[in-house]
Amino acid sequence: KRKRAATARRQHLKSVMLQIAATLQEKEAAANEAEKANYLAEHCPPLSIPHSMQELQELCKKLHAKIEVVDEERYDTEAKLQKTTKELEDMSQKLFDLRGKFKRPPLRRVRMSADAMLRALLGSKHKVCMDLRANLKQVKKEDTEKEKDLRDVGDWRKNIEEKSGMEGRKKMFETSGES
């Protein structure tokens, strides 16, 4: 019964907290709307449209002047923002340098031939073909007598049977004396 009462109490407290949070959110939204309306009333007076052509032209000139002022402010703030972000990047780089820890970019393994590398580095200037294997010497393998004997023997068990006993040792002696 205690556990059930404790969970019921927790659920009741949770629902009360959610209700309070919902009312606070509604009040905050209403306050934001009122603040927005006040700001717009203060900074954007109601537009009175004149009826004559000359008054309309003057109104357009005023609006264009205000637009230019706003564009200048926007440009100035963008320039300040870029300057501060550049300063932040420089400072963070100096901080990394002072700490001695360098941020290494993740490297990917790239399969590229020597020709492709030179073409990437030198661009269209690259004319030389770097075929590294073309300059290597080709060595012809000479067949030695031992290798021929090994190929002729075939099965190793026959070779051992022939060399076993006194006759095999005699054969070995005779073959070593010949060469």
N, C-alpha and C positions, 0 to 999 in steps of 0.2 A: 504494500500500500504506500510505503514511503517513496519508493522509486516512481510509482505512478503519479503521486502528488507532486514530486519534484519535477517530473517531465511536464506535467500539466501547468505548473507554475512557470516553468521556463517558456513554454509555448505562449502562455498568456502575456508574459513580459515582452516576448518577441513581437507579438501582435500589437501591443501598446506602443512599443518603440517604432514600429513601422508606421503606425497611425500618426505619431508625433512627427516623424520624418516627412511624411506626405504633406502634412499641414505646413511644415516649415518650407518645403519646396514650393508649395502654392504661393505662400507669402513672398518668397524670394522672386518668383516669376512675376508676381504683380508689382513688386518694387522695381524690377528691371524694366517692365513696361512703362511705369510712371517716370522713371529716370530717362528713358529713351524719348518719351513724349516731351519732357521738359527740355531736353537737349535740342530736339528738333524745333521746338517753339522758340528757344533762345537764339539758335544759330541760323535757322531757316525761316525767315518771316514769311507770312502768307504772300503768295504771288498775286500781284494786282496787274492784270493785263490791260494796257492802255488801248484805246480804240483808234487813235490816229497813227499814221504811218511813221511819222517822225519820232513819236514816243516809243514805238516798237523798235525802231532802229537804235535808239539810245539804250533801251533795255537790253537789246542784244549785245551792244558794245560793252555794257556793264558786266553782263554774264560772261562774255569772252575774257574780259580783264580778270574776273574772279577765277575763271578756269585756268588762265595763265599763272596766276599766283599759286593756285593749288598744285599745278604741274611742277612749278619751281620747287615748292616745298617737298613734293614727292621725290623729285630728282635729288634734292639735297639729302633727304633721309636715306635714300638708296645708296648714295655715295658714302655717307657716314657708316651705314651698315656694312658695306663692302670693306671699308677701311678697318672697321673694328674686327670683322671676321678674319681679315688678313693678319692683323696684329695678334689675334688669338692663336691662329695657326703658327705664326712665328714664335710666340711665347711657348706654346706646347712643344714645338720642335726643340727650342733651347732647353726646356725642362727635360726632355728625353736625352738630349746631349749631356746635360749635367749629371743626370742619374746614371748614364752609361748604358741604359737599356734602349736598344733600337728596335723599332717595330719593323719586322721583316714582312714583306708582302708574300702571300702564298704563291709559290712558284709551281708551274705546271711543266711536266716533262713534254718536250716537243721533239718529234722525230723529224729531222730535217737533214738533207744531204749537204755536203760541203758546197756544192754549186748553188743550192737554194739559199744557204746562209750568205754566200758572197753576193748573190743577186739582191738579197734583202738589204745588205749593208751598202753595197756600191750602186745599186740601182741598175740603170741601163748601161753603165760603163763596163759592167762585167762581161768579158768576152771569153776568158780563159776557162776551159773545161778542166775541172780538177777531178779526174778519174784516178783515184789513188791506186787502184789495183792495176792500172795499165802499166805503171812504171816498175812493177815488181818483177823480179827475175823468176822465170819458170825453171824449176829443177826437175829433171827427169830422174826417176828412181831406177837405179840399176839393179838388176836381179843378181843377187849373189848366189853362190852355190848352196850355201846353208839354207836359204829360203826355198830354193828349188827342192832340196832334199826334204825339207819340212812339208812342202806341198805334196811331194810324192808319197811320203809316209802315210798321210791320211789319219788313220786311227792310231792313237797313242798306245793302245794295248798291244797291237802287233809289234810296235817298236820295242816295247819292254820285253815281250816274249822272245824276240830275236836276241836281245842283249843278255838275257838271263843264262846262267850256267857258264861253263868253261868255253863253249863255242862262241858265245856272245862276246866274251872278253877277248877272245882271240881275234874276232872280227874287228872289235874296236881298236885293238893294237895294230892290226894290219891297215885299217883305214887312216889312223893317225900317222902312221909311218909314211904313207904315200904322199900326203900333202906337205 
